[in-house]
């Protein structure tokens, strides 16, 4: 079971990061900026 879930989890992480970068780069969304601003 674990052997099957590891690639799925890695794929989900990659899709999640790609979606976040898409919002930041193409949509000019400030969500990432707000998350990583240490004020």
N, CA, C and O atoms as a MOPAC input file, in Angstrom:
PM7 MOZYME 1SCF
protein

 N      0.83200 1    -1.20800 1     0.00000 1
 C      0.00000 1     0.00000 1     0.00000 1
 C      0.86600 1     1.25700 1     0.00000 1
 O      0.60800 1     2.19600 1    -0.75400 1
 N      1.88900 1     1.27000 1     0.84600 1
 C      2.73200 1     2.45700 1     0.90800 1
 C      3.46300 1     2.69900 1    -0.40900 1
 O      3.68400 1     3.84200 1    -0.80800 1
 N      3.83400 1     1.61100 1    -1.07700 1
 C      4.53600 1     1.76300 1    -2.35500 1
 C      3.66400 1     2.46300 1    -3.38700 1
 O      4.17800 1     3.13700 1    -4.28000 1
 N      2.35700 1     2.31100 1    -3.27100 1
 C      1.44100 1     2.94700 1    -4.22100 1
 C      1.15100 1     4.38700 1    -3.82400 1
 O      0.91400 1     5.23100 1    -4.68800 1
 N      1.16600 1     4.67600 1    -2.53100 1
 C      0.78700 1     6.01100 1    -2.07700 1
 C      1.90600 1     7.03900 1    -2.20200 1
 O      1.63400 1     8.23000 1    -2.34600 1
 N      3.15500 1     6.59700 1    -2.15000 1
 C      4.27000 1     7.53700 1    -2.22400 1
 C      4.28100 1     8.30900 1    -3.54400 1
 O      4.38300 1     9.53600 1    -3.50900 1
 N      4.18200 1     7.65700 1    -4.70900 1
 C      4.15900 1     8.43300 1    -5.96100 1
 C      2.94400 1     9.35600 1    -6.05500 1
 O      3.03600 1    10.44900 1    -6.61300 1
 N      1.81500 1     8.92200 1    -5.51500 1
 C      0.61500 1     9.75900 1    -5.54300 1
 C      0.83600 1    11.01200 1    -4.70600 1
 O      0.47200 1    12.11100 1    -5.12500 1
 N      1.42900 1    10.85500 1    -3.53100 1
 C      1.69800 1    12.00200 1    -2.66800 1
 C      2.69300 1    12.95600 1    -3.31500 1
 O      2.51300 1    14.17300 1    -3.26700 1
 N      3.74100 1    12.40600 1    -3.92100 1
 C      4.72600 1    13.24600 1    -4.60800 1
 C      4.06400 1    14.00200 1    -5.74900 1
 O      4.33100 1    15.18900 1    -5.94000 1
 N      3.20800 1    13.33500 1    -6.50800 1
 C      2.50500 1    13.98600 1    -7.61200 1
 C      1.60300 1    15.10300 1    -7.10300 1
 O      1.54400 1    16.17300 1    -7.70900 1
 N      0.90400 1    14.86800 1    -6.00200 1
 C      0.04200 1    15.90400 1    -5.43600 1
 C      0.84800 1    17.11500 1    -4.98200 1
 O      0.41100 1    18.25200 1    -5.16200 1
 N      2.01900 1    16.88100 1    -4.39700 1
 C      2.87500 1    17.99200 1    -3.96700 1
 C      3.34800 1    18.78800 1    -5.17600 1
 O      3.35300 1    20.01800 1    -5.14600 1
 N      3.74800 1    18.09100 1    -6.24300 1
 C      4.21000 1    18.77500 1    -7.45600 1
 C      3.08500 1    19.61200 1    -8.05300 1
 O      3.30600 1    20.76000 1    -8.44000 1
 N      1.88100 1    19.04900 1    -8.13200 1
 C      0.73900 1    19.79100 1    -8.67500 1
 C      0.42600 1    20.99800 1    -7.80200 1
 O      0.10200 1    22.07000 1    -8.31300 1
 N      0.52300 1    20.82800 1    -6.49500 1
 C      0.23300 1    21.92500 1    -5.57300 1
 C      1.23300 1    23.06900 1    -5.74800 1
 O      0.83900 1    24.23400 1    -5.80300 1
 N      2.51600 1    22.74200 1    -5.83500 1
 C      3.55100 1    23.75900 1    -6.01900 1
 C      3.39000 1    24.42900 1    -7.37700 1
 O      3.53000 1    25.64700 1    -7.48900 1
 N      3.09500 1    23.63900 1    -8.41600 1
 C      2.90200 1    24.21100 1    -9.74900 1
 C      1.71400 1    25.16600 1    -9.76400 1
 O      1.77500 1    26.22000 1   -10.39700 1
 N      0.64800 1    24.81100 1    -9.08300 1
 C     -0.51400 1    25.69500 1    -9.00700 1
 C     -0.20100 1    26.97700 1    -8.26700 1
 O     -0.64200 1    28.05300 1    -8.67000 1
 N      0.56100 1    26.87200 1    -7.18400 1
 C      0.93400 1    28.06900 1    -6.42800 1
 C      1.82000 1    28.98300 1    -7.26500 1
 O      1.64400 1    30.20100 1    -7.24900 1
 N      2.76900 1    28.40500 1    -7.99400 1
 C      3.63600 1    29.22100 1    -8.85100 1
 C      2.84800 1    29.84600 1    -9.99200 1
 O      3.12500 1    30.98000 1   -10.38300 1
 N      1.87400 1    29.12700 1   -10.53100 1
 C      1.02300 1    29.67600 1   -11.58800 1
 C      0.27800 1    30.90100 1   -11.08100 1
 O      0.20600 1    31.91500 1   -11.77600 1
 N     -0.27800 1    30.81600 1    -9.87500 1
 C     -0.98500 1    31.96000 1    -9.30900 1
 C     -0.03500 1    33.13300 1    -9.10500 1
 O     -0.40500 1    34.28000 1    -9.35500 1
 N      1.18500 1    32.85700 1    -8.65200 1
 C      2.12700 1    33.92300 1    -8.34500 1
 C      2.67200 1    34.57100 1    -9.61300 1
 O      2.77800 1    35.79500 1    -9.68600 1
 N      3.02000 1    33.75800 1   -10.61500 1
 C      3.69100 1    34.27900 1   -11.80500 1
 C      2.69200 1    34.79600 1   -12.83400 1
 O      2.85000 1    35.91200 1   -13.33000 1
 N      1.67800 1    34.01900 1   -13.16400 1
 C      0.78100 1    34.37500 1   -14.25400 1
 C     -0.40000 1    35.22200 1   -13.80200 1
 O     -0.81600 1    36.13600 1   -14.51400 1
 N     -0.94600 1    34.92500 1   -12.62000 1
 C     -2.11900 1    35.66300 1   -12.15200 1
 C     -1.74700 1    36.87600 1   -11.31700 1
 O     -2.62000 1    37.65400 1   -10.93400 1
 N     -0.44200 1    37.05000 1   -11.02500 1
 C      0.03600 1    38.15800 1   -10.18800 1
 C     -0.70700 1    38.20400 1    -8.85600 1
 O     -1.05400 1    39.27400 1    -8.35600 1
 N     -0.94200 1    37.02400 1    -8.29600 1
 C     -1.62100 1    36.90900 1    -7.01100 1
 C     -0.61500 1    37.19500 1    -5.89400 1
 O      0.55100 1    36.81600 1    -6.00400 1
 N     -1.05000 1    37.85700 1    -4.82800 1
 C     -0.12100 1    38.21000 1    -3.75300 1
 C     -0.18300 1    37.23100 1    -2.58200 1
 O      0.35300 1    37.51000 1    -1.51000 1
 N     -0.82900 1    36.09600 1    -2.78400 1
 C     -0.98900 1    35.14700 1    -1.68400 1
 C      0.35700 1    34.62600 1    -1.19000 1
 O      0.59000 1    34.57300 1     0.01800 1
 N      1.24900 1    34.24000 1    -2.10800 1
 C      2.56500 1    33.73400 1    -1.69600 1
 C      3.34600 1    34.83100 1    -0.99100 1
 O      4.02300 1    34.57400 1     0.00500 1
 N      3.25300 1    36.04600 1    -1.50200 1
 C      3.94600 1    37.17000 1    -0.87000 1
 C      3.44300 1    37.37600 1     0.55100 1
 O      4.23200 1    37.62300 1     1.46300 1
 N      2.13700 1    37.27300 1     0.73900 1
 C      1.57600 1    37.43600 1     2.08700 1
 C      2.00600 1    36.30000 1     3.00000 1
 O      2.26700 1    36.52200 1     4.18200 1
 N      2.08500 1    35.07800 1     2.46400 1
 C      2.45000 1    33.93200 1     3.30400 1
 C      3.89400 1    34.02500 1     3.77400 1
 O      4.20500 1    33.61200 1     4.89100 1
 N      4.78300 1    34.56200 1     2.93900 1
 C      6.20300 1    34.57600 1     3.27000 1
 C      6.70800 1    35.94200 1     3.70100 1
 O      7.91900 1    36.14600 1     3.79000 1
 N      5.81100 1    36.88400 1     3.97200 1
 C      6.26300 1    38.17800 1     4.48900 1
 C      6.34300 1    38.07500 1     6.00300 1
 O      5.35800 1    37.75500 1     6.66900 1
 N      7.51700 1    38.34700 1     6.53400 1
 C      7.74100 1    38.20200 1     7.97300 1
 C      7.71000 1    39.56700 1     8.63500 1
 O      8.73600 1    40.08100 1     9.08100 1
 N      6.52800 1    40.14300 1     8.69200 1
 C      6.39600 1    41.46700 1     9.30900 1
 C      5.84900 1    41.34200 1    10.70600 1
 O      5.66600 1    42.34900 1    11.39000 1

